[in-house]
Amino acid sequence: MKTYLSLLLLGLVGHLANAQYSQYFMPPVDDGMVTMAKEVYAVTTAGDTVKGRINSATLISGQIRAFTIKQEDGTKVKFKSADVILLAVKATAFMNWTSALSAPNIQRATEMDFTKVKAREWVVFDQALLPNKNKYALMQLLNPDFDSKIKVYLNPNANETGTMSVNGLALSGGEDTSYLVVLEGNQSELYKKSKYNKEALTKLFKDCDVFAEAYEGEKFKWRDFSEHVFVYDQLCD
């Protein structure tokens, strides 16, 4: 079993290298650019798809609670987040580059696959229940390429890790210390850096022996969270 795992992980590492850091979360797009997008579409809970551009939106702490789409014929359709499964925003080159330039420090910027960020076609907002509340919001998905099991979103109230700078240039730090996570379509939960090592295998990456054995004896470091989500997505059924 160990030999099999070693070969499996070796192949996965090679895939990660070829994918040029594809396991990292996509940088979020600024709210202002989302509301100015020229092309969007919404998929409703009834299964309808409505296309157009955002005419207005209610955003609270970076989460969309309500919005209006102006269709090509001029008709305006109002939505609440509880009525929409998904809102997709057509990304522009400027939108992608400005979000890429928001990397918290030099190290993350050098690890980022700018080609992939530049090629991003759609920015996706998913419907999810807010933590400990019976209220829906549309939240920007950070791991669109490896979200079959775990979906990760920004926590609008997250603090940031301490920053080390030289001449005003951030060399490290500045990263979020918590995320909102949806596991298998359930209600979103808050995961924090301070509890990550303890909760990784007991709450998040559970029921997958291959993953547990692959990381046996290792400490779950917060900076590797996106990598763990990616590996879990690839290894576990």
N, C-alpha and C positions, 0 to 999 in steps of 0.2 A: 504493500500500500504506500509506503514512504517513497519507494522508487517511482511508482506511478504518479504520486503527487509532485515529486521533484520534476519529472518530465513535463507534467501538465503546467506547472508554474513556470518552467523554463520557456515553454512555448508561449505562455501568456506574457511573460516579460519581453520576449521578442516581438510580440504583437504590439505591446505598449511602445516599444522603441520605434517600430515602423509607423505607428499611429501618431508619433510626435506629441506625446503628452496629452492624448485624447481623453485621458481619465480625469483631467482637471475640469472643474465647474466652468461653465461659460460665464463671462463677466456680465452682470446685469446691465440693462439699458435704462437710462435716466427716464423718470416718469414724464418729464416734459416732452421728450422726443416720442414717447409712446402716444401721447394725446395728439401729437401733430402728424402722426403717420398718415400717409395718403391711401393706404390700402390695408384693410383688416377683414377678417371674417369671424363670425361667432357661430358656434354649434350649441343649440339649445337642448334642454333636457327632453324636449319633445321630438328631437331628432332633426330639426330644421337647421339649415345653414343660411345665414344672412351676411351678405357682402356689402362693402362700402368703405367709408372712412369714419373715424370717430368724430362726432360733432361736439360732444361734451362728455365729461367723465367725473365721477366722484372718487377720489383717491384718498385713503386714510393710511398714513404711515407706509406708503409705497404699495398698498394693496387696493385693487379696484373693487369698489362696492356696488357701483352702478355706472352705466354709460349709455350713450345714444349713438347709433350708427345712422349716418346719412347715406342712403342708397343712391345708385347712379341716376335714378329717375327723380331724385330730390326728396323722396319719402324718408321720414325719420322714424326709427324704431327704437324704443326705450327698453333697456334691460336692467334687471337686478341680478347680482351675482348668483343668487339662489336658482335662477332660471337658465343659467349658462354653464355648460360643461367645460367649454374651452373658448378662449379668445386668442386668435393668432394675428400678430402684427407683422406686416411686411417690412423687413429690415432694409435700410439703405446703407450704402457704403459709409457715409458719415456717421450714422448711428452705430455701426459696428466698430469703427475705429475709435470713436470717443469712448465707447464702453471698454474697449481693449486697453486704452490709455489710463483707465481708472484702476489698473492693477495696484495693489496696496504698497508694493515695494519692488525694488530692482530684481530680487531673486524670482518672485512670481512672474514678473514681466519676461525674464529670460526663459522661464519654463513654459510660457504660454505659446500655443500654436497660433500665431497671428494669421496665418493663411486660413486656418479653419474658422477663426472668428470673423475674418473678412468675408468668407464665403457663406456665413450664416444667412439663410433666406428668410426664416420666420422666427420671431420671438413669441414664445408660447406662455399664456397665462392659464393655469388650471383652476378649476373650482375645488375648493377644499374647506372643510369645517375648521374654524379657528380653534386653537387649543382651549379646552375646558369651556367652550361656548357652543351654543346652538345657532351660530351665525356663520354664513358662508362669505368667502372672499375669493377673488381671482388673484392668484399669486404667480409670479414669474418663475418658471421652471429653470433651474440651473444645470441640470444634467440630462438634457433631451436625448442624448445618444445612448444612455445607459440607465434608463429609468423604468425598466420592466418590473422591478420589484420594489425599489425605493425611490421616491421622488423628493428632491431637496429644493427648498426655497429659502430666500433671505428672511431672517428675523428682523423686522423693522426696528425692534428695540434692542438689538444686539450691541454690546460694547465691542471695543477693538483691543487687540493685543498691543502692548507697549511698542513704540517705534524707536529704532535706533537710526539716527540720521547723521550725515556728514554734509556740512554746508547746505542744509535744507533738503538734501536728497535722501529719501527713505531707503535704507539698506535692508531692513527687516522689520517685522511687526506690521501693525496697521490692519490685520486681518480680523474678520468677525469671530467672536468667541462663542457664537451659538447659531443654529439654523433651525428652521421649521422643517419637519420631516413627515412625510406620509408613507406609511408602510402598508402595502397590499390594499390600498384604497380606503384605509381607515381614517379616522380623524387625525388631523395634524398634531404632532407633538413637538415640544421644545427639547432639543438636545444641546447640551452645553459642554464646552471644553473641560470644565472642572470635573465633570462626571463621566467623560467619554471612555476612559480606560476601563472603568468599572461596569458601564452599561453596554459596551460594544457587543459582547457575546451573549449577555443575558437578556437584552431587550431588542437589539437592532439586527445583528447578524446571527440570528439564532436558527435552529433547526436545519443546519447545513454542516454535516460532519467534515466534508471536504474543506470548507472554508476554515473551520475551527482547527483542523489538523495543519492546514497550511500556515496558520499564524500561531501555532502552539508555542507558548513560552515567550512570545513577543509582547511588548507593551504597545497598546493602541494609542499612538500619538495623534493629537488633534490635527496637526498639519497634514497628516496622511489620510484624513477622512474621505476626501474625494477618491483617492486610490482604493480605499477599502470598499466604497460603494461600487466602484467599477468592477473590482475583482469579484465581489459578491454577485453582481449582475451576470458575470461571465461564467462563474463556476457552479452556481446553485440553481437547481431546478425549481 
